[in-house]
Amino acid sequence: MLPLEKLEQLTRRYTELDELMCRPDVLTDRNQLSKLTKERSDLESLVAAYGRYRDVQKKLKEDEEALADPELRELVELEIPELQASLTGLEKEIQILLLPADPNDKKNVILEIRGGEGGEEAALFAADLFRMYGRYAEVKGWTLEVMSLSESTTGGYKECIALVAGKDVYSSLRFEGGVHRVQRVPATETQGRIHTSTATVAVLPEADDVDVQIDDKDLEISIAASGGPGGQGVNTTNSAVQIQHKPTGIIVKCQDERSQLKNKAKALKVLKSRLLDIEREKQEAALSAERRGMVGTGERSQKIRTYNYPQNRVSDHRIKLTLNKLERIVEGDLEELVTALRTHRQAALLNQVNGGGAMTNMFGTGDDEDQ
């Protein structure tokens, strides 16, 4: 059953916000206008869905009353099942919209990708994953800025850290964190044997200054000459910045920019996001199964997804979903995967809210073997 009283209250609040945003004193107060605009935006989908629900409910009541009319009976008997199905769908949609929003859903993310098991092939796979997320970001209209990059000798990525910015980035990428496994014949394989390699992905919501406070005395900052590709200028400039957070031991290095100040700012951004993620894990200890082992050790058994090139197949082991369109997925066509993972989580949350028990393992173990 829907909480009708609450929905009516939220609908009245939505109308009130429209009126408030037209007042001259609000229009001239940028901060207040921004706050009210955000509140209205957060309510918009819910109020619209509830409006459709009421319209269908009204039409259904009219049709049920029309059953008594012999001339209309045949027509409404055909229409009533469609209206009932529509009402059921809207109820589910409204229940999902009523779920508590994750405050991080609308945030940008720090995306960290590292080669796991498999040597150079793992590094090449890490580069492929980064390219895949880059293409997906283009489709979504997001921007992607490399924060730190460590390349392998064959052009793969030992480690790549990037900031992905745009609308609802964390909401879309939050379930990409974990061990990704690839099965394919490496370019260096002379006998055509299929190899299995892994790469790890971490998706961290970008930390705002109000989220994480860092004391300067807790930081150990060192400067060094930048290395790796980038030309003579990069190689001879003392611009690489390494920051160690002494209380946690976290070390972040950034050398992507020629400017020391820019590299320091980027490194601090990554550090804050990692510290925020640690704090989130502490706060969500009761539901830690959802995020436990996001990266793990990178071993082949700790996988969330397998990319099988010979069979053109991608399998997400958490929700038992297999898609036979690997070529499109590695080119950034991730929407079907993203939607399926989000829908699965919403169903689990609804089950919990409706008394289905604690949500202890939302995505399963991911331990099934993909042959």
Secondary structure, 3 states (H helix, E strand, C coil): CCCHHHHHHHHHHHHHHHHHCCCHHHHCCHHHHHHHHHHHHHHHHHHHHHHHHHHHHHHHHHHHHHCCCHHHHHHHHHHHHHHHHHHHHHHHHHHHHHCCCCCCCCCCEEEEEEECCCHHHHHHHHHHHHHHHHHHHHHHCCEEEEEEEEECCCCCEEEEEEEEECCCHHHHHHHHCEEEEEEECCCCCCCCCCEEEEEEEEEEECCCCCCCCCCHHHEEEEEECCCCCCCHHHHCCCCEEEEEECCCCEEEEECCCCCHHHHHHHHHHHHHHHHHHHHHHHHCHHHHHHCCCCCCCCCCCCEEEEEECCCCEEEECCCCEEECCHHHHCCCCCHHHHHHHHHHHHHHHHHHHCCCCCCCCCCCCCCCCCC
